[in-house]
Amino acid sequence: MKAGEKHYKCVNSKTGYVIYYHSLSSRLSKDEVKAELEKIRTRVAIQNGIYLETLYWDEMKQDAELTQ
């Protein structure tokens, strides 16, 4: 994971599977992040034929053991 970026995974709530990963600059405001993730969630739902409301974003936290 790159420093200065926040990493997200798009999860299908029906299956629990991660179907998309995305990174955004940590400099973006909360509203900008929300808008960008919503656009991508819509695109992922359309491309995969999945009901939009079954997808959600989860921020990935960097594991302390991986950085050592």
ROKOL-306245 format. One record per atom (N, C-alpha, C, O): x, y, z; residue in one letter; residue number from 1. Coordinates in Angstrom, 3 decimals. Each point is the difference from the previous one (the first is absolute). Layout:
BEGIN
+----------+----------+----------+------+-----+
!        x !        y !        z ! code ! pos !
+----------+----------+----------+------+-----+
!        X !        Y !        Z !    A ! NUM !
...
+----------+----------+----------+------+-----+
This chain:
BEGIN
+----------+----------+----------+------+-----+
!        x !        y !        z ! code ! pos !
+----------+----------+----------+------+-----+
!    0.836 !   -1.175 !    0.000 !    M !   1 !
!   -0.836 !    1.175 !    0.000 !    M !   1 !
!    0.883 !    1.240 !    0.000 !    M !   1 !
!    1.005 !    0.064 !    0.708 !    M !   1 !
!   -1.387 !    0.894 !   -1.493 !    K !   2 !
!    0.777 !    1.235 !   -0.088 !    K !   2 !
!   -0.389 !    0.958 !    1.116 !    K !   2 !
!   -1.169 !    0.110 !    0.369 !    K !   2 !
!    2.176 !    0.580 !    0.161 !    A !   3 !
!   -0.268 !    1.024 !    1.008 !    A !   3 !
!   -0.735 !    1.152 !   -0.666 !    A !   3 !
!    0.235 !    0.295 !   -1.172 !    A !   3 !
!   -1.115 !    0.351 !    1.908 !    G !   4 !
!   -0.750 !    1.128 !   -0.555 !    G !   4 !
!   -1.238 !   -0.412 !   -0.747 !    G !   4 !
!   -0.674 !    0.838 !   -0.598 !    G !   4 !
!    0.365 !   -2.113 !    0.622 !    E !   5 !
!   -1.204 !   -0.489 !   -0.664 !    E !   5 !
!   -0.840 !   -0.791 !    0.990 !    E !   5 !
!    0.513 !   -0.613 !    0.936 !    E !   5 !
!   -1.813 !    0.645 !   -1.172 !    K !   6 !
!   -0.913 !   -0.846 !    0.753 !    K !   6 !
!   -0.475 !   -1.084 !   -0.958 !    K !   6 !
!   -0.279 !    0.262 !   -1.170 !    K !   6 !
!    0.194 !   -1.464 !    1.681 !    H !   7 !
!   -0.338 !   -1.146 !   -0.828 !    H !   7 !
!   -1.352 !   -0.562 !    0.429 !    H !   7 !
!   -0.295 !   -0.125 !    1.189 !    H !   7 !
!   -0.513 !   -0.208 !   -2.188 !    Y !   8 !
!   -1.357 !   -0.468 !    0.243 !    Y !   8 !
!   -0.246 !   -1.286 !   -0.762 !    Y !   8 !
!    0.624 !   -0.266 !   -1.027 !    Y !   8 !
!   -1.556 !   -0.532 !    1.557 !    K !   9 !
!   -0.442 !   -1.191 !   -0.717 !    K !   9 !
!   -1.516 !    0.064 !   -0.105 !    K !   9 !
!   -0.689 !    0.400 !    0.938 !    K !   9 !
!    0.192 !   -0.798 !   -2.084 !    C !  10 !
!   -1.436 !   -0.023 !   -0.259 !    C !  10 !
!   -0.467 !   -1.433 !    0.248 !    C !  10 !
!    0.488 !   -0.939 !   -0.629 !    C !  10 !
!   -1.434 !    0.783 !    1.546 !    V !  11 !
!   -0.431 !   -1.316 !    0.446 !    V !  11 !
!   -1.451 !   -0.239 !   -0.409 !    V !  11 !
!   -0.846 !    0.888 !    0.110 !    V !  11 !
!    0.575 !   -2.103 !   -0.583 !    N !  12 !
!   -1.363 !   -0.422 !   -0.295 !    N !  12 !
!   -0.570 !   -0.558 !    1.302 !    N !  12 !
!    0.459 !   -1.036 !    0.481 !    N !  12 !
!   -1.443 !    1.705 !    0.086 !    S !  13 !
!   -0.530 !   -0.399 !    1.300 !    S !  13 !
!   -0.722 !   -1.349 !   -0.035 !    S !  13 !
!   -0.131 !   -0.653 !    1.035 !    S !  13 !
!   -0.332 !    0.233 !   -2.198 !    K !  14 !
!   -0.679 !   -1.294 !   -0.092 !    K !  14 !
!    0.980 !   -1.163 !    0.066 !    K !  14 !
!   -0.308 !   -1.044 !    0.575 !    K !  14 !
!    1.479 !    1.221 !   -1.157 !    T !  15 !
!    0.975 !   -1.088 !   -0.030 !    T !  15 !
!    1.156 !    0.208 !    0.969 !    T !  15 !
!    0.658 !   -0.958 !    0.404 !    T !  15 !
!   -0.415 !    2.205 !   -0.034 !    G !  16 !
!    1.129 !    0.316 !    0.862 !    G !  16 !
!    1.314 !    0.117 !   -0.758 !    G !  16 !
!    1.049 !    0.236 !    0.600 !    G !  16 !
!   -1.105 !   -0.401 !   -1.921 !    Y !  17 !
!    1.208 !    0.058 !   -0.819 !    Y !  17 !
!    0.368 !    1.434 !   -0.365 !    Y !  17 !
!   -0.867 !    0.831 !   -0.268 !    Y !  17 !
!    2.161 !   -0.562 !    0.262 !    V !  18 !
!    0.513 !    1.282 !   -0.488 !    V !  18 !
!    0.038 !   -0.099 !   -1.514 !    V !  18 !
!    0.567 !   -0.944 !   -0.550 !    V !  18 !
!   -1.169 !    1.917 !   -0.127 !    I !  19 !
!   -0.028 !   -0.069 !   -1.457 !    I !  19 !
!    0.761 !    1.136 !   -0.668 !    I !  19 !
!    0.154 !    0.009 !   -1.221 !    I !  19 !
!    0.328 !    0.960 !    2.020 !    Y !  20 !
!    0.733 !    1.106 !   -0.598 !    Y !  20 !
!    0.830 !    0.696 !    1.075 !    Y !  20 !
!   -0.440 !    0.147 !    1.140 !    Y !  20 !
!    1.635 !    0.274 !   -1.512 !    Y !  21 !
!    0.877 !    0.773 !    0.877 !    Y !  21 !
!    0.252 !    1.360 !   -0.635 !    Y !  21 !
!    0.077 !    0.122 !   -1.222 !    Y !  21 !
!    0.051 !    0.904 !    2.070 !    H !  22 !
!    0.267 !    1.337 !   -0.523 !    H !  22 !
!    0.765 !    0.818 !    1.038 !    H !  22 !
!   -0.208 !   -0.162 !    1.202 !    H !  22 !
!    1.084 !    1.032 !   -1.669 !    S !  23 !
!    0.770 !    0.885 !    0.874 !    S !  23 !
!   -0.279 !    1.445 !   -0.370 !    S !  23 !
!   -0.156 !    0.341 !   -1.173 !    S !  23 !
!    0.095 !    0.508 !    2.201 !    L !  24 !
!   -0.216 !    1.427 !   -0.188 !    L !  24 !
!    1.002 !    0.774 !    0.841 !    L !  24 !
!    0.481 !   -0.490 !    1.022 !    L !  24 !
!   -0.176 !    1.683 !   -1.455 !    S !  25 !
!    0.905 !    0.866 !    0.738 !    S !  25 !
!   -0.597 !    0.342 !    1.367 !    S !  25 !
!   -1.195 !    0.269 !    0.116 !    S !  25 !
!    2.032 !   -0.284 !    0.900 !    S !  26 !
!   -0.474 !    0.363 !    1.343 !    S !  26 !
!   -0.241 !    1.499 !    0.114 !    S !  26 !
!   -0.523 !    0.464 !    1.013 !    S !  26 !
!    0.895 !    0.297 !   -2.034 !    R !  27 !
!   -0.218 !    1.448 !   -0.009 !    R !  27 !
!   -1.428 !    0.392 !   -0.363 !    R !  27 !
!   -0.404 !    1.144 !    0.212 !    R !  27 !
!   -0.356 !   -2.081 !   -0.753 !    L !  28 !
!   -1.385 !    0.298 !   -0.378 !    L !  28 !
!   -0.853 !    0.204 !    1.236 !    L !  28 !
!    0.227 !   -0.616 !    1.041 !    L !  28 !
!   -1.210 !    1.488 !   -1.174 !    S !  29 !
!   -0.927 !    0.221 !    1.112 !    S !  29 !
!   -0.921 !   -1.210 !    0.127 !    S !  29 !
!   -0.097 !   -0.832 !   -0.902 !    S !  29 !
!   -0.568 !    0.761 !    2.035 !    K !  30 !
!   -0.921 !   -1.110 !    0.251 !    K !  30 !
!   -1.096 !   -0.064 !   -1.066 !    K !  30 !
!   -0.380 !   -1.082 !   -0.446 !    K !  30 !
!   -0.122 !    2.250 !    0.045 !    D !  31 !
!   -1.052 !    0.049 !   -1.025 !    D !  31 !
!    0.521 !   -0.443 !   -1.363 !    D !  31 !
!   -0.704 !   -0.684 !   -0.743 !    D !  31 !
!    1.930 !    1.069 !    0.415 !    E !  32 !
!    0.595 !   -0.413 !   -1.280 !    E !  32 !
!    0.223 !   -1.507 !   -0.037 !    E !  32 !
!   -0.240 !   -0.643 !   -1.022 !    E !  32 !
!    0.694 !    0.089 !    2.126 !    V !  33 !
!    0.203 !   -1.453 !    0.073 !    V !  33 !
!   -1.333 !   -0.712 !   -0.173 !    V !  33 !
!   -0.107 !   -0.954 !   -0.771 !    V !  33 !
!   -0.892 !    1.413 !    1.479 !    K !  34 !
!   -1.330 !   -0.618 !   -0.078 !    K !  34 !
!   -0.547 !    0.040 !   -1.425 !    K !  34 !
!   -0.533 !   -0.998 !   -0.486 !    K !  34 !
!    0.660 !    2.136 !   -0.183 !    A !  35 !
!   -0.498 !    0.151 !   -1.373 !    A !  35 !
!    0.749 !   -0.918 !   -0.969 !    A !  35 !
!   -0.614 !   -0.649 !   -0.847 !    A !  35 !
!    1.930 !    0.598 !    0.974 !    E !  36 !
!    0.804 !   -0.844 !   -0.885 !    E !  36 !
!   -0.325 !   -1.479 !    0.199 !    E !  36 !
!   -0.156 !   -0.737 !   -0.974 !    E !  36 !
!    0.052 !    0.300 !    2.224 !    L !  37 !
!   -0.315 !   -1.403 !    0.272 !    L !  37 !
!   -1.403 !   -0.355 !   -0.476 !    L !  37 !
!   -0.237 !   -1.124 !   -0.441 !    L !  37 !
!   -0.686 !    2.062 !    0.525 !    E !  38 !
!   -1.365 !   -0.258 !   -0.477 !    E !  38 !
!   -0.021 !   -0.185 !   -1.521 !    E !  38 !
!   -0.699 !   -0.876 !   -0.508 !    E !  38 !
!    1.460 !    1.697 !   -0.215 !    K !  39 !
!    0.080 !   -0.148 !   -1.464 !    K !  39 !
!    0.569 !   -1.368 !   -0.365 !    K !  39 !
!   -0.503 !   -0.672 !   -0.901 !    K !  39 !
!    1.534 !    0.275 !    1.593 !    I !  40 !
!    0.646 !   -1.284 !   -0.301 !    I !  40 !
!   -0.913 !   -1.153 !    0.378 !    I !  40 !
!   -0.078 !   -0.986 !   -0.732 !    I !  40 !
!   -0.611 !    1.088 !    1.857 !    R !  41 !
!   -0.932 !   -1.053 !    0.429 !    R !  41 !
!   -1.094 !   -0.201 !   -1.046 !    R !  41 !
!   -0.377 !   -1.132 !   -0.304 !    R !  41 !
!   -0.125 !    2.227 !   -0.239 !    T !  42 !
!   -1.027 !   -0.081 !   -1.047 !    T !  42 !
!    0.548 !   -0.703 !   -1.232 !    T !  42 !
!   -0.659 !   -0.872 !   -0.566 !    T !  42 !
!    1.867 !    1.250 !    0.147 !    R !  43 !
!    0.621 !   -0.616 !   -1.168 !    R !  43 !
!    0.240 !   -1.497 !    0.216 !    R !  43 !
!   -0.260 !   -0.806 !   -0.894 !    R !  43 !
!    0.750 !    0.436 !    2.070 !    V !  44 !
!    0.266 !   -1.407 !    0.312 !    V !  44 !
!   -1.304 !   -0.802 !   -0.012 !    V !  44 !
!   -0.033 !   -1.120 !   -0.508 !    V !  44 !
!   -1.030 !    1.683 !    1.059 !    A !  45 !
!   -1.295 !   -0.687 !    0.009 !    A !  45 !
!   -0.505 !   -0.236 !   -1.419 !    A !  45 !
!   -0.470 !   -1.091 !   -0.322 !    A !  45 !
!    0.564 !    2.097 !   -0.512 !    I !  46 !
!   -0.464 !   -0.126 !   -1.386 !    I !  46 !
!    0.833 !   -1.023 !   -0.761 !    I !  46 !
!   -0.553 !   -0.864 !   -0.680 !    I !  46 !
!    1.865 !    0.949 !    0.786 !    Q !  47 !
!    0.888 !   -0.908 !   -0.730 !    Q !  47 !
!   -0.164 !   -1.452 !    0.424 !    Q !  47 !
!    0.227 !   -0.911 !   -0.797 !    Q !  47 !
!   -0.619 !    0.691 !    2.049 !    N !  48 !
!   -0.113 !   -1.369 !    0.510 !    N !  48 !
!   -1.437 !   -0.485 !    0.138 !    N !  48 !
!   -0.239 !   -1.120 !    0.453 !    N !  48 !
!   -0.715 !    1.958 !   -0.843 !    G !  49 !
!   -1.410 !   -0.389 !    0.069 !    G !  49 !
!   -0.460 !   -0.267 !    1.423 !    G !  49 !
!   -0.771 !   -0.928 !    0.247 !    G !  49 !
!    1.244 !    1.743 !    0.689 !    I !  50 !
!   -0.320 !   -0.172 !    1.415 !    I !  50 !
!   -0.875 !    1.157 !    0.447 !    I !  50 !
!    0.214 !    1.142 !   -0.405 !    I !  50 !
!   -1.199 !   -1.440 !    1.238 !    Y !  51 !
!   -0.868 !    1.034 !    0.559 !    Y !  51 !
!    0.859 !    0.965 !    0.811 !    Y !  51 !
!    0.747 !   -0.426 !    0.880 !    Y !  51 !
!   -0.848 !    1.701 !   -1.167 !    L !  52 !
!    0.841 !    1.032 !    0.598 !    L !  52 !
!   -0.015 !   -0.024 !    1.531 !    L !  52 !
!    1.037 !    0.187 !    0.635 !    L !  52 !
!   -2.185 !   -0.412 !   -0.061 !    E !  53 !
!   -0.129 !    0.058 !    1.459 !    E !  53 !
!    0.680 !   -1.164 !    0.717 !    E !  53 !
!    0.105 !    0.017 !    1.227 !    E !  53 !
!    0.357 !   -1.023 !   -1.961 !    T !  54 !
!    0.712 !   -1.107 !    0.652 !    T !  54 !
!    1.495 !    0.255 !    0.097 !    T !  54 !
!    0.726 !   -0.782 !    0.612 !    T !  54 !
!   -0.259 !    1.880 !   -1.216 !    L !  55 !
!    1.423 !    0.328 !    0.043 !    L !  55 !
!    0.278 !    1.080 !    1.034 !    L !  55 !
!   -0.776 !    0.942 !    0.162 !    L !  55 !
!    1.893 !   -1.096 !    0.532 !    Y !  56 !
!    0.419 !    1.036 !    0.936 !    Y !  56 !
!    1.519 !    0.091 !    0.012 !    Y !  56 !
!    0.694 !   -0.941 !   -0.384 !    Y !  56 !
!   -0.189 !    2.083 !    0.828 !    W !  57 !
!    1.442 !    0.236 !    0.092 !    W !  57 !
!    0.471 !   -0.229 !    1.426 !    W !  57 !
!   -0.690 !    0.332 !    0.965 !    W !  57 !
!    1.878 !   -0.905 !   -0.854 !    D !  58 !
!    0.634 !   -0.204 !    1.292 !    D !  58 !
!    1.437 !    0.498 !   -0.125 !    D !  58 !
!    0.732 !   -0.425 !   -0.894 !    D !  58 !
!   -0.331 !    1.326 !    1.791 !    E !  59 !
!    1.371 !    0.507 !   -0.056 !    E !  59 !
!    0.946 !   -1.071 !    0.514 !    E !  59 !
!   -0.254 !   -0.635 !    1.024 !    E !  59 !
!    1.340 !    0.445 !   -1.744 !    M !  60 !
!    0.999 !   -0.992 !    0.385 !    M !  60 !
!    1.015 !    0.667 !    0.921 !    M !  60 !
!    0.568 !    1.039 !   -0.336 !    M !  60 !
!   -0.353 !   -1.630 !    1.467 !    K !  61 !
!    0.981 !    0.514 !    0.951 !    K !  61 !
!    1.302 !   -0.759 !   -0.194 !    K !  61 !
!    0.003 !   -1.223 !   -0.146 !    K !  61 !
!    1.087 !    1.946 !    0.146 !    Q !  62 !
!    1.303 !   -0.624 !   -0.180 !    Q !  62 !
!    0.370 !   -0.741 !    1.281 !    Q !  62 !
!   -0.025 !    0.572 !    1.090 !    Q !  62 !
!    0.367 !   -1.838 !   -1.232 !    D !  63 !
!    0.383 !   -0.838 !    1.120 !    D !  63 !
!    1.397 !    0.396 !    0.492 !    D !  63 !
!    0.932 !    0.110 !   -0.798 !    D !  63 !
!   -0.790 !    0.099 !    2.088 !    A !  64 !
!    1.275 !    0.431 !    0.568 !    A !  64 !
!    1.121 !   -1.007 !   -0.280 !    A !  64 !
!    1.155 !    0.396 !   -0.158 !    A !  64 !
!   -1.475 !   -1.666 !    0.096 !    E !  65 !
!    1.027 !   -1.024 !   -0.249 !    E !  65 !
!    0.555 !    0.086 !   -1.414 !    E !  65 !
!    1.155 !   -0.355 !   -0.235 !    E !  65 !
!   -1.952 !    0.816 !   -0.694 !    L !  66 !
!    0.449 !    0.082 !   -1.391 !    L !  66 !
!    0.994 !    1.130 !   -0.215 !    L !  66 !
!    0.772 !   -0.034 !   -0.958 !    L !  66 !
!   -0.776 !    1.016 !    1.817 !    T !  67 !
!    0.885 !    1.155 !   -0.186 !    T !  67 !
!    1.369 !   -0.203 !    0.629 !    T !  67 !
!    0.896 !    0.815 !   -0.214 !    T !  67 !
!   -0.714 !   -1.865 !    0.973 !    Q !  68 !
!    1.289 !   -0.220 !    0.657 !    Q !  68 !
!    0.943 !   -0.788 !   -0.866 !    Q !  68 !
!    1.130 !   -0.271 !    0.406 !    Q !  68 !
+----------+----------+----------+------+-----+
